[in-house]
Amino acid sequence: MTYTGTDLNYLHVCPRKLWLSRHGIRPERESELVQLGVLLGEQTFSREEKEIPIGDAGVMDWADFKDGVIHETKHGKAPGGGDEAQVRYYLSVLNARGIRACRGVIHYPKTRETVTVEWNEEAERRNRQDLEECEEIVSGAVPEAVRRPYCKRCAYEEICFI
């Protein structure tokens, strides 16, 4: 099964969100937070070419291919495992297609932080493990809803808790 960078992000944020999304339930298209994220991506790093599609794997925010660096800009205030998993996946896809991608930089404009994700054997191992976990979740029954602090800002909250 082919996954997207968003799927890998959802795996770490909420397995139920991953399952729902992969089964065609996608209320995030109407989410104000998602729309804010799109606007943030458009307004930050305005000199860079934006939204580079990488086949079915997703869309990178921007890249500096001569240096082998990809970039993602996130709306959130704090780094998270899902963001890193998404970037690892993009690095994997690019390298598998013969495009040198040695690192990803995740930008958090609200806090002016960055996180660098190196593409190495450990990143490759973690990416394979993430893909296996995605397969297990998506092919199984819908995971139970577990209330987390960030659920109140999630487009899926009404589906899970109301």
Solvent accessible surface area in square Angstrom, and as a share of the most:
residue,aa,sasa,rsa
1,M,138,0.62
2,T,80,0.46
3,Y,6,0.02
4,T,41,0.24
5,G,0,0.00
6,T,58,0.34
7,D,5,0.03
8,L,0,0.00
9,N,19,0.10
10,Y,22,0.08
11,L,11,0.05
12,H,79,0.35
13,V,45,0.26
14,C,18,0.11
15,P,41,0.26
16,R,39,0.14
17,K,30,0.13
18,L,0,0.00
19,W,41,0.14
20,L,8,0.04
21,S,5,0.03
22,R,62,0.23
23,H,86,0.38
24,G,52,0.50
25,I,69,0.35
26,R,94,0.34
27,P,38,0.24
28,E,25,0.11
29,R,162,0.59
30,E,140,0.63
31,S,16,0.10
32,E,135,0.60
33,L,65,0.32
34,V,65,0.37
35,Q,98,0.44
36,L,84,0.42
37,G,25,0.24
38,V,77,0.44
39,L,81,0.40
40,L,33,0.17
41,G,18,0.18
42,E,104,0.47
43,Q,121,0.54
44,T,28,0.16
45,F,80,0.33
46,S,88,0.57
47,R,231,0.84
48,E,67,0.30
49,E,134,0.60
50,K,54,0.23
51,E,105,0.47
52,I,30,0.15
53,P,96,0.60
54,I,11,0.06
55,G,54,0.52
56,D,109,0.57
57,A,2,0.02
58,G,17,0.17
59,V,67,0.38
60,M,0,0.00
61,D,28,0.15
62,W,20,0.07
63,A,20,0.16
64,D,42,0.22
65,F,85,0.35
66,K,160,0.68
67,D,71,0.37
68,G,1,0.01
69,V,16,0.09
70,I,1,0.00
71,H,21,0.09
72,E,6,0.03
73,T,16,0.09
74,K,34,0.14
75,H,47,0.21
76,G,36,0.34
77,K,138,0.59
78,A,69,0.53
79,P,53,0.33
80,G,31,0.29
81,G,42,0.41
82,G,4,0.04
83,D,19,0.10
84,E,46,0.21
85,A,0,0.00
86,Q,13,0.06
87,V,0,0.00
88,R,6,0.02
89,Y,17,0.07
90,Y,4,0.01
91,L,0,0.00
92,S,23,0.15
93,V,17,0.10
94,L,2,0.01
95,N,49,0.25
96,A,89,0.69
97,R,132,0.48
98,G,70,0.68
99,I,72,0.37
100,R,135,0.49
101,A,2,0.02
102,C,37,0.22
103,R,81,0.30
104,G,0,0.00
105,V,22,0.13
106,I,0,0.00
107,H,19,0.08
108,Y,1,0.01
109,P,39,0.24
110,K,102,0.43
111,T,55,0.32
112,R,221,0.81
113,E,76,0.34
114,T,82,0.48
115,V,32,0.19
116,T,70,0.41
117,V,13,0.07
118,E,79,0.35
119,W,52,0.18
120,N,77,0.40
121,E,151,0.68
122,E,85,0.38
123,A,6,0.05
124,E,73,0.33
125,R,108,0.39
126,R,96,0.35
127,N,5,0.02
128,R,127,0.46
129,Q,82,0.37
130,D,7,0.04
131,L,50,0.25
132,E,109,0.49
133,E,66,0.30
134,C,0,0.00
135,E,67,0.30
136,E,127,0.57
137,I,35,0.18
138,V,9,0.05
139,S,82,0.53
140,G,37,0.36
141,A,91,0.71
142,V,61,0.35
143,P,32,0.20
144,E,148,0.66
145,A,34,0.26
146,V,77,0.44
147,R,133,0.49
148,R,68,0.25
149,P,112,0.71
150,Y,78,0.30
151,C,12,0.07
152,K,140,0.59
153,R,133,0.48
154,C,33,0.20
155,A,30,0.24
156,Y,3,0.01
157,E,43,0.19
158,E,123,0.55
159,I,71,0.36
160,C,26,0.15
161,F,64,0.27
162,I,164,0.83
